């Protein structure tokens, strides 16, 4: 049997109070697409950071192409042929494509030569890019292409990809998969991290599953169901979300002809947005990242007031009211950016609970914070939504991304909103936690709340929504019933295709 491209032996990394990786052993073969799976906090991020030279292991060894591999920093990893495309892009909006690519290279060629190489390589791999385009004007899918091409120009032997399809339409996912299969055929191995298990089954040759920092299984995804993969990740079975039969009530949220200027040079203006949501209904809004999702949530939550159009909450015009007034009236929200927007990083979970729940949950007494009540509320959120944290006093920044997401969504749902608007409610969350969050959303709707779910996860929207609309360049399509919609049709709506009357043939 041929030697693997990369062999990991006994990799261990501990932080105060937690062992992130515990004696992890596995191989990544030549010409292989290898999935790395695990629930939130399983140790995936720490492991790939060790491979990429961002974190030094406490124990264990790595062998790359038959030679010891101990990168002390990412530049050393790149020199040895290891590239990484991060979930959060590291690009400068004000620079063009070629300038951004040059910043990620050790010895970039002259600008004209680099531009030509970008054109050639991007077209060769089916990811065409204009080197002179300003990055701030690119879509999320095009930005990902910049990151990928920057890696490919350095001829990697191993390419690490972290949640690469979270910002793509179904059509763009197909193109990405064609590119990755071409890379594999040409001799590049790929370590692929994703919570989208059907993607793993379609694309990957092998999967390694981590649980609580330990490797618990290796399998062939094509021969394993998505449910079996998910249950290996969490070590238990879990229920598929089920909607209760609900009779729709009055219109709880009505938006008419809402327009809003872009928040900055590279933001997206909202253009004549109209929608309505009834009590008991979930309206799903899909769109590729950067098409106005953040702007729509800011307009609905009251963070930004629109100069044109109207927003009615339970029959009352709240267009000129700010976030606190809208919260008092029953409109709660959960933004996409959990650390820094949904939660203050250095504040404890209890303090973060006070920030949004103080008035609705009665956490104030004579103008002072009732810390006992605040801690009790926070502990209920932690318990109900299975937030993995040492205590309610832990700082928000100390939680894994998925656990912080569970806390943020749970904090809003447990305040019993009349209307809930959430952007990316299960982003970066493992399958079991995502199922729990979706079930909580469906239960909230069944109890009479009106819910707007903005998401780039189309499977999620198809699973929990009653109606679907798509955002494209700040414009919202008419909402259509989800029953009968296909993923392809949704992808076309997200891409700006018109004449979608045939969606329910």
Secondary structure as GFF3:
##gff-version 3
##sequence-region A 1 505
A	DSSP	beta_strand	6	15	.	.	.	ID=ss1
A	DSSP	beta_strand	18	28	.	.	.	ID=ss2
A	DSSP	beta_strand	33	38	.	.	.	ID=ss3
A	DSSP	alpha_helix	44	51	.	.	.	ID=ss4
A	DSSP	beta_strand	59	64	.	.	.	ID=ss5
A	DSSP	beta_strand	67	68	.	.	.	ID=ss6
A	DSSP	alpha_helix	74	79	.	.	.	ID=ss7
A	DSSP	beta_strand	82	85	.	.	.	ID=ss8
A	DSSP	alpha_helix	97	103	.	.	.	ID=ss9
A	DSSP	alpha_helix	111	124	.	.	.	ID=ss10
A	DSSP	three_ten_helix	135	137	.	.	.	ID=ss11
A	DSSP	alpha_helix	140	152	.	.	.	ID=ss12
A	DSSP	beta_strand	158	162	.	.	.	ID=ss13
A	DSSP	alpha_helix	170	185	.	.	.	ID=ss14
A	DSSP	beta_strand	189	193	.	.	.	ID=ss15
A	DSSP	alpha_helix	197	203	.	.	.	ID=ss16
A	DSSP	beta_strand	206	211	.	.	.	ID=ss17
A	DSSP	beta_strand	214	219	.	.	.	ID=ss18
A	DSSP	three_ten_helix	221	223	.	.	.	ID=ss19
A	DSSP	alpha_helix	226	234	.	.	.	ID=ss20
A	DSSP	beta_strand	251	260	.	.	.	ID=ss21
A	DSSP	beta_strand	270	278	.	.	.	ID=ss22
A	DSSP	beta_strand	282	286	.	.	.	ID=ss23
A	DSSP	alpha_helix	293	301	.	.	.	ID=ss24
A	DSSP	beta_strand	308	313	.	.	.	ID=ss25
A	DSSP	beta_strand	316	317	.	.	.	ID=ss26
A	DSSP	alpha_helix	323	329	.	.	.	ID=ss27
A	DSSP	beta_strand	331	334	.	.	.	ID=ss28
A	DSSP	alpha_helix	349	357	.	.	.	ID=ss29
A	DSSP	beta_strand	364	365	.	.	.	ID=ss30
A	DSSP	beta_strand	368	369	.	.	.	ID=ss31
A	DSSP	alpha_helix	371	384	.	.	.	ID=ss32
A	DSSP	three_ten_helix	396	398	.	.	.	ID=ss33
A	DSSP	alpha_helix	401	413	.	.	.	ID=ss34
A	DSSP	beta_strand	419	423	.	.	.	ID=ss35
A	DSSP	alpha_helix	431	446	.	.	.	ID=ss36
A	DSSP	beta_strand	450	455	.	.	.	ID=ss37
A	DSSP	alpha_helix	458	464	.	.	.	ID=ss38
A	DSSP	beta_strand	467	472	.	.	.	ID=ss39
A	DSSP	beta_strand	475	476	.	.	.	ID=ss40
A	DSSP	beta_strand	480	481	.	.	.	ID=ss41
A	DSSP	alpha_helix	487	494	.	.	.	ID=ss42
A	DSSP	three_ten_helix	500	504	.	.	.	ID=ss43
###
